[in-house]
Amino acid sequence: METTIQNLGECQFVSPLTHVSFEVNFRSDSERVLFDHTATDSPVLNPTSFELAGPRENLYFDPGKTTAAIVTCGGLCPGLNDIIRGLVTQCHNRYGITRTYGFRYGYQGLISRYGFTPMTLRPESVSQIHNFGGSILGASRGHQDIGEMVDLLEEMKVDIFFVVGGDGTLRGASAIAEECSKRGLKKSIVGIPKTIDNDIMYLDKSFGFETAFAMAVQSVRSAYVESTGSLNGIGLLKLMGRDSGFIACYAALAGSNVDFVLIPEVHFELEGSGGLLEALHYRIAKRKSAVVVVSEGAGQHLMPSDSATDASGNKIYGDIGLFLRDRITASFKERRVGVSVKYIDPSYLVRSVPANPQDNVYCSLLAQNAVHAAMAGKTSMLVGRWHGAFVHLPLDTVTHGRRKVDPSGSLWSSVLESTGQPARLY
């Protein structure tokens, strides 16, 4: 695993943080956080580790002459405005950067022909945006020409470019950093990982996840109330999670009263003596109600598939929620058992709400550390939290794979204990 962080060059400017009224705990590049913090009987001489984040005493950029810019890409997520606010206030109040721009509607905002004029961001203009969901910059999906984007960054004399997004966005940031390097442009490209599914590699968690699953818990409770409100009631809840089922797992554990959790990482079938439908019939006969929570990417093998993709090139998945609703209803009808299936899909509600206090604090810390890294000339990297510490991670390292729920791990084991569902549904 590559953990080396690229640097633009020698840091020759003394940080303005050396003159603040409070004590600053400056960090050095030699301070590391171990990848695997578990103890073993045979110590490794050179264990894999990540560079510790935090303020550096010497900077690559001269704060008074530095220009920063921000872009938010992909789908909406709680905390985007918190990140923007944190970046702007940190740049201005701590480092004295007076020029910070926001590119509108994702990477499209860096392509001149779309005509999206960059926003000028100041502390007073972002002071209250954390109280609202979404992103004041907007967002979009889809690939854009790397050369054209770098052209605009150079035209606007942007020194530091903060890119907020998921794996596709971060791959774009890596390509931008590579193009800058090829041209000999000294620009810091720093990513801040955003994914409501919590599926980016080597992170304890992504910002917005706490808020998302807290909102999902309310939907779990609604599904339970609906299921118990009628004889043989089934509350069917679809939650976000294309390839990783973290939201479904945590929402089920926190909300309780869930009988089945279906996630992309764990195979299940509908038919047969060990399938979901048979287990659901048994649960209804025994308890007269049931709650089923399913991730959007679960059970895709059960539905017809085509090669359609979205603007970012991601495969468009079939709607597993509607599919299960119809199949469950038909199965009970075949056995002449009355059933009331109440289907809930809170996807846009979950992702568009303001960040809760815990995520608000987390976003502020991410933003602070991202600015520290950028001012020190770090590039082609992102800031994340690993084993409770904020670290620097190379973009190429985190974009080769997805973090997933381990079917043999403690989280899934806890879900099985909580729900009582069979370990295998096939």
N, C-alpha and C positions, 0 to 999 in steps of 0.2 A: 504494500500500500504506500503510495506516495504522499508524504506529509509536509514536504518542503514548501514554504511560502515564498513566492516571487517578490523581490524588492526592486523598486525603480532605480535605486542608487543610494549614495551616501547621504545620511541625515545630517545636515549642516546648520539647521535652525533650532534654536532653543525654544522649547514649548512654552507658550504663554501660561500654561498651567503651573509653571514654577513660581509665578508671581501672585497666585491667588491667595486668599486669606485663610483657606483651609489646607490641611495636609493632603497631598496627593501621593498615592502609592504607585509610583512609576514601576513599570514592568520592563523586563529585558527579553530579547528573542531567545535567550538560553533557557528561560523558564518553560517547563513543559507539563502537560497533563497526560498521564498514561492512557493508552487506548484500552487496555485491559487492566482494571484496577484490582482484580481478584488475586489472592496470594496463591503461590504454587510452591511445591517442594524443590523444584529445580529452577532457580532464578535465571532469567535471560540477561545476558550482558548488555545488549542494546535493545531494550523493548520498544515497540512502536509507541510513539507519543505525538501529541499535537502541541503546537505553539500556543502559549497562554495569551489571551487577549488582555487589553488594558492600555492605559496611556503610556507613551514613550517620552522620555525626557528630551530627546532630540527628534526633529521632524525633517521630512524630506521637502515638504512644501512650506513656503513663506506664507503664513496665514493671511496677511494683508493683501497679498497678490493672488490669492487662490479663488477659483470659481468652481462651485459644486453644482451637480444636477441630480435629479431623482426621477425614476420611472417605476410605475407599478404595472405589473402584467398578469395575464391569466384571469381566472375567475375571482370574484370578490371573496373576502375573508375577513372575519372580525380582527381589528387591530391595524388595518392598513393606514388609517388616518393617524393612529398613535405612532406608527413608525415614521410617517412623514413629519409629524410634529416634532418627534424626538430628534430626527436628523437636522431639521432646520434650526431648532433652538440650540442644539449642541454645537453646530457649525458656527452660529452667530454669537451665542453668549459665552462659549468657552474658548473658541479659537479666533473669534473676530473676523470670520468669513462674511463678507457683506453681499456677495453675489451667489445666490442659490436659486436654481431654476427647477421647475417641474415640467417634465414632458407629459403631454396629455394623451390618454387612450393607448397606453402601452408603447410598444416599439413603433407603432404607426406614428407616434408623435415625433419620431426622429427622421421621418421620411417627408421631405419638403412638399411633395405633390399632394399629400393629404390636407395640407393647409392648417394644421393645428398649431397655433402660436403658443410657444412655451410660456408657462406662468412664472412670474417672479414671486418667490416665496420669502416671506419675512416672518419673524416671530409673532408680530401682532396679527398677521393674516392667518396663522395656523393655531392661535392660542386656544381655540375652542373646538377644533375639528375632531378631537378625540371623543367628543360627546355624541358623535354621529357615526353610523355604519357606513360601509363602502369606502371609496377613495375619492378625495376631492380632485385627483388627477384623472380619474376614470381608469379603465383597463381594457385590454383587448387581447385576443389570441391570434396566433398566426406568425409565420416567418416573414422577416423583412430583410432587405439587402444589407449585409454587414458593412460593405464599403460605403454605402450611402449614409448609414448611421454614424460611422466614424468620421465621415466628411463633415457632418453637422456638428459633432462634438468638437472637431478642430476649428470649424468656422466660428463657433461660439466661445472658443478658448476655454472649454471645460477641462479642468484638471482632475476632478474627482467625480466619478459617476457611480451613484448608488442604484443598484438594480434589485427590485423587490419582486420575487416570483418563485414559481415552482421549478421542477427539474428542467422543463423545456426552456423556460426563461433563463435559467442559470446556464444552460448549454449555450444560449445566445450570448450571455455575458462573457462566457469563456472565449467564444469566437471573436467578440469585440476586443477583448484583451489581447488575443493573438494577433489580430489585425493591427492594433496599435503598436505592438511589439515589432511587427514586420516593417511598419513605417517609421520606426524609431521615435514614436510619440510617447512622451513620459506622462501617461495618464493612469490614474489609479482606478481600477474597476473592482468594486466591492459588492458582493451579493448579500442580500438578507433573505434567508429561505422562507418562503410562504407556501404552505399547503395545508388546507383544512383537514386533509386525510392523515396528517402526521406521518407521511411516508418517505421523508428525505433521510438518506443514510447518515449515520454517525451523529445523530442529534438526540438529546433526551426528549425533546418535544419541539414542535413548531408553534410559532405564535398564532393565536386564534383558536387553537385546539381546545383549550380549557373552556372558552366561551361556547364553542360549537357543541361540545358534548353536554355542557350544562343546559343549553337550549334543547338538545335532543332528549335529555332526561324528562323535560316537561312533556314532550311528545310521547315518551314511554308511559308516563302517568295517564295521559289522555287515552292512549290505546287500551290501558288496563281498565279505566272507567268505562269506556265504550264496550269492552268485552264482557264486563260483569253487569252491564245494563240491560242485557237481554239473555234469554235462554240460549245456550250453545253459541255464545258470542265469541268472535275471534277478532282481536285487534291486530291488524297487520300494518307494520310501520317500516317504511323504507328510509334508510339514512345514507348519507354520502359515504363513499369509500369505493373508488373504482377498482383498485388493486390491493388495498389494505383495509382491514376491518376494525381499525382501532376505535373509531367513533361508536360503532355498533357494540363493541365489547364493553367499553367504558360506560356507555349509556345504559346498557343492560345491568351492569353491576351496580351502578349508582341508583338507578330507578327501581331495581328489584322487580318482582312480579312479572318477569319475563320467562316464558317457557321454552322458546327456541331462538337461537341466534345463528344466523346464516351469514358467513363471510367468504370472501373470494379465496382465502387461503385453505379452507377446509371443504373438500368435495362432499356433495350430497346428491341424492337422487330423490325423485318424487314417488315413484312406483316401487312395488315389491314389499315383502313383509317387513323389511327393515328401513323402508323409505320414509320420507317426511310425512306423506299423507297418512300412512298407517299409524305413525306415532301421534299425529294430530288427532286422528279419530279416537285413539285410545285416551288421549288427554282430555278430550271433550266429554267422552263417556264417563270419565272418572271425576272431572272437576266442573264440567258444564261451561267452562270458558278457557280461553288461551290467548297469550300474546306472543306474536312472532315478530322479531326484528331482523331485517335483512339489509345487508349492504348492497349498494347499487350494482357492484361488480360481481356479486355472487350468482351462481347458477347460470352463467351465460351459455354453458354447453347445452342447456335444456331448450333454448330458443333458436329459431332460425337465425343464421348469421350471414352478413354480407361484408363487403370490403369498404363500406362508407367510413370516412374519417371526418373529424372536425377541422377547424382552421389551423390547429396546431399539429395536425397529423395523427392525433389520437383516435383510435378506433371508436366508433359510436356504438355504445352498448345497447342491447335491448332492454326494455323496461321490465326488470324482474319483479317489481312490485305489482304492476297490473297483471302480469303473467300469473303470478302466484294467486292473486285474488280470484281470477277466473278459474284456475285449475282447482283451487280449494273449494270454491262454490260448487263446481261441477261434480267433484268427488263426493261431497256430502249429498248432493241431489241424486246421484246414482244409487246411493244406499238408502235413499228416502229418509234422510235425517235432516230436520230443519236446522239451518245455521244462519247466523247473521254476521257477515264479514264486513268490518269497518276498516277501510283502507286510508292511511294517513301518509302523506308525503310532504314533510316540512322543509325540504331542501333549501329553498330560497329564503325562508325565514331564518334558518340556522346560519346561513353564511352572510346575511346582510345586517345583522344586529351590531350595535357598538360592542367593543371589547369589555369584558367584565374587569373588575379591579385587578385580579391576578394577572390577566393577560396585559392589562394596561402597564403594570410595572415591568413585566417581562419585555414588552415592546420598547419601553424606555431604555432598559439596560442593553438590549440588542442595538438600538440606535446609537447610544453612547459609545459602545465598543466598536461599532462600524466606523464611526468618525475617527476614533483614536487610530484605528488601523490604516485608514485612508491617509490621514495626515502624516503618518510615518512612512508612506510610500509603498504600502503593501498593495498587491494587485492580483487579479485572477484568483480571488479567494472569497470566502464568505465567513461570516461570524455566526457561531452557533454555540449551544451549551452542551457539554459532554461531562457526565459524572458530576454535575452541579457547578462546573466552572465554565466560563466563556472562553472559547478557543478560536483559532484561525484554522480554516480548512481549505485546501485547494479545491477550486471549482470542479476540476476534472475528476477528483476523487469521489465527490458526493453525487455526481450525476451518472455514475455507472452502476445503476441498480436502484432498487426501492426497498425501503424499510417495510417489513411485513410482520404480521402476527405469527409467532412461531406455534404451530399446532401441537408441539410437544413441550411448549414453555409454560411458565407459571400463569400468564395472563389467560390463555385459553383454558387451562386447567381450572382457574377460578370461575370462568364463565360456565363451564360444565357443572361445577359444584353448585353454582347459584341457580341455574336453570333446571338442573336435573335431567336435561335432554341426553339421549344416547350419544356416546362418543362418535358413533358412526351412524349416518342416516342413509344407508344403501344396503 
